[in-house]
Amino acid sequence: MSRAYRIGQIVPSSNVTMETEIPAVFRERELHYDDRFTFHSSRMRMKRVTKEELAAMDNDSDRCALELSDAHVDVMGYACLVAIMSMGLGYHRESQSRLHQVTADNGYPCPVVSSAGALVEGLSVLGAKKIALITPYRKPLTELVCQYLESESFQVIDAISLEIPDNLEVARQDPMAPVELVDRLALANVDALVASACVQMPSLPAVASIQAKTGVPTLSAAVATAYSMMKELGLDPRIPGYGKLFG
């Protein structure tokens, strides 16, 4: 039986990408299934992608989860991968559990996914061991992301850092740029390619093109987040156009 679902997102205040890319994936699903979706956000202050601002922003996530649970959303996603990964290895589990408890204490328990945890899940679903990725971050933050993923049993073969600290500048990147950027990556023996390890850097229309170009299963943080949300809702995630994870 079809139904309408409310999709909640905990979003950095300067993020303008997740509220376009996540709905785009769900709208594509509406073309193939009867279920329908509405989208609801709460925002955490963050303007520059620095470890200090990310930590301060994360402190605001409990308030956002509380606000979204007031709206009785059916699933919520914490839409900042590097904020989670910069807080310590394995932190996505602690964050997701704590935010879920916030919703339960408010009388409307809701599953919570994070873009960090979703990327780990998506790579695991693909059976990936050796990966390559593109990030907009400065190199120290990219190194934190690589360390985090390696702590989850993935081997990062290569990574690109675009060195963009301003979060709105990250959002202004050409969403098809990763199709050319992959030429700079060492892809021999790579099991999966992350077109954007950042939910603010747009890449959604590039995912299928990169996979076709390289022959390497390709996903992004946004693609993985949408996938994890659908799985939490018990929905069939098979839709075209977003790489092998949705295949």
C-alpha positions in Angstrom: 0.0 0.0 0.0 1.4 3.4 -0.9 1.7 6.1 1.7 3.2 9.6 2.2 6.5 9.8 4.1 8.0 12.8 5.9 11.8 13.1 5.3 13.7 15.1 7.9 17.2 16.6 7.5 19.5 18.1 10.0 21.4 20.5 7.8 24.3 23.0 8.3 23.0 26.5 8.0 25.1 27.2 4.9 24.3 23.9 3.2 22.1 24.4 0.1 22.8 21.1 -1.7 21.2 18.3 0.5 17.8 20.0 0.2 18.1 19.6 -3.6 20.0 16.3 -4.1 18.1 14.2 -1.5 14.7 15.3 -2.8 15.8 14.6 -6.3 16.6 11.0 -5.5 13.2 10.5 -3.8 11.4 12.3 -6.7 13.0 9.8 -9.1 11.6 7.0 -6.9 8.1 8.5 -7.2 8.3 8.0 -10.9 8.6 4.2 -10.4 6.6 3.6 -7.2 3.4 4.9 -5.6 4.9 6.3 -2.4 5.2 10.0 -2.0 7.5 12.2 0.1 7.6 15.6 1.8 10.9 17.2 3.0 11.5 19.1 6.3 14.8 20.6 7.6 16.3 22.1 10.8 19.5 24.0 10.6 22.8 24.1 12.6 25.0 27.2 12.3 28.2 26.7 10.2 29.8 28.9 7.5 33.4 27.7 7.1 34.5 24.0 7.0 37.0 24.1 9.9 37.3 21.6 12.7 36.3 24.2 15.2 33.1 25.3 13.4 32.2 21.7 12.8 32.5 20.8 16.5 30.4 23.8 17.5 27.8 22.9 14.9 27.5 19.3 16.1 26.5 20.5 19.5 23.4 21.9 17.9 22.3 18.6 16.4 20.2 17.6 19.4 18.1 20.7 19.1 17.5 19.9 15.4 16.5 16.3 16.1 14.1 17.6 18.7 12.5 20.1 16.3 12.1 17.5 13.5 10.5 15.0 15.9 7.9 17.7 16.6 7.0 17.3 12.9 6.7 13.5 13.3 9.1 12.9 10.4 9.5 9.2 9.5 13.2 9.3 9.1 15.9 11.9 9.6 19.4 12.3 8.2 22.3 14.3 9.7 23.5 16.0 6.5 27.2 16.7 7.2 29.7 13.9 6.7 32.9 15.7 7.8 31.3 17.1 11.0 30.7 13.5 12.2 34.0 12.2 11.0 36.0 15.0 12.6 34.5 14.1 16.0 36.4 10.8 16.4 36.5 7.3 14.9 33.1 5.6 14.9 31.3 8.7 16.1 28.4 8.2 13.6 27.1 5.3 15.8 27.2 7.5 18.9 25.6 10.4 17.1 22.8 8.4 15.5 22.0 6.6 18.8 21.9 9.9 20.8 19.8 11.7 18.2 17.4 8.8 18.1 17.1 8.9 21.9 16.2 12.6 21.6 13.3 11.7 19.4 12.2 8.9 21.7 12.3 11.2 24.7 10.1 13.6 22.8 7.4 10.9 22.3 8.0 10.2 18.6 10.9 7.8 18.1 12.4 8.1 14.7 15.3 6.3 12.9 18.3 8.6 12.4 21.0 8.1 9.7 24.0 10.2 9.1 25.8 10.9 5.9 29.0 9.5 7.5 27.3 6.3 8.6 25.4 6.1 5.3 28.7 6.2 3.3 30.1 3.4 5.4 26.9 1.4 4.8 26.8 2.1 1.1 30.4 1.1 0.6 29.8 -2.1 2.6 26.7 -2.9 0.5 28.8 -2.6 -2.6 31.3 -5.0 -1.1 34.1 -2.4 -1.5 37.5 -2.8 0.2 39.7 -0.4 -1.8 38.3 3.0 -2.5 39.1 6.4 -4.0 37.3 9.6 -3.3 37.0 13.3 -4.1 36.5 16.0 -1.4 36.2 19.8 -1.4 38.0 19.9 1.9 41.5 21.1 2.9 44.0 18.3 3.1 43.9 17.9 6.9 40.1 17.3 6.9 40.4 15.0 3.9 43.0 13.0 5.9 40.5 12.8 8.8 37.9 11.4 6.4 40.4 8.9 5.0 41.4 7.8 8.5 37.8 7.4 9.5 37.0 5.2 6.5 40.1 3.2 7.1 39.0 2.6 10.7 35.9 1.1 9.1 38.0 -1.5 7.2 38.3 0.3 3.9 41.6 1.1 2.2 41.8 4.5 0.6 43.9 4.1 -2.5 43.7 7.8 -3.6 41.9 11.0 -2.7 41.6 14.5 -4.1 41.3 17.6 -1.9 39.9 20.7 -3.6 41.0 22.9 -0.7 37.7 25.0 -0.4 37.0 26.1 3.2 34.0 28.3 2.4 30.9 26.1 2.5 28.9 28.2 0.0 31.8 28.2 -2.4 31.7 24.3 -2.1 28.0 24.4 -3.2 28.9 26.5 -6.3 31.0 23.8 -7.8 29.9 22.3 -11.1 28.0 19.1 -10.3 29.5 17.5 -13.4 33.1 18.5 -12.5 33.8 15.1 -10.8 33.5 13.4 -14.2 36.8 15.1 -15.2 38.3 15.1 -11.7 38.4 11.3 -11.7 41.1 11.4 -14.3 43.4 12.6 -11.5 42.7 9.5 -9.4 44.6 6.2 -9.3 41.8 3.7 -9.9 43.8 0.5 -10.5 42.2 -2.2 -8.2 39.7 0.2 -6.7 36.4 -1.4 -5.8 34.3 1.8 -5.4 34.6 5.5 -6.2 33.1 8.3 -4.1 32.3 11.2 -6.4 31.8 13.5 -3.5 32.6 12.7 0.1 30.7 15.8 1.1 27.0 16.4 1.0 27.5 20.1 0.2 29.6 19.5 -3.0 27.1 18.7 -5.7 27.7 15.6 -7.8 24.4 13.8 -8.2 24.2 14.0 -12.0 27.8 12.9 -12.3 27.5 9.6 -10.4 26.1 7.5 -13.3 28.4 9.2 -15.8 31.5 8.4 -13.7 30.5 4.8 -13.3 30.0 4.4 -17.0 33.3 6.2 -17.7 35.4 4.2 -15.3 33.6 1.0 -14.9 34.0 1.4 -11.1 30.9 1.3 -8.9 30.3 5.0 -8.0 28.3 6.7 -5.2 28.4 9.9 -3.3 27.6 10.9 0.3 24.2 12.2 -0.8 23.4 9.0 -2.8 24.4 6.9 0.2 22.3 9.0 2.5 19.2 8.7 0.3 19.8 4.9 0.1 20.1 4.5 3.9 16.9 6.6 4.4 15.0 4.3 2.1 16.3 1.2 3.8 15.3 2.6 7.2 11.8 3.2 5.8 11.6 -0.4 4.4 11.4 0.9 0.8 12.7 -0.8 -2.3 15.7 1.4 -3.3 16.0 0.1 -6.9 15.8 3.2 -9.2 17.8 4.1 -12.3 20.4 6.8 -12.7 22.3 6.8 -9.4 24.9 4.1 -9.7 25.2 0.5 -8.6 24.0 1.1 -5.0 20.5 1.8 -6.4 20.8 -0.8 -9.2 
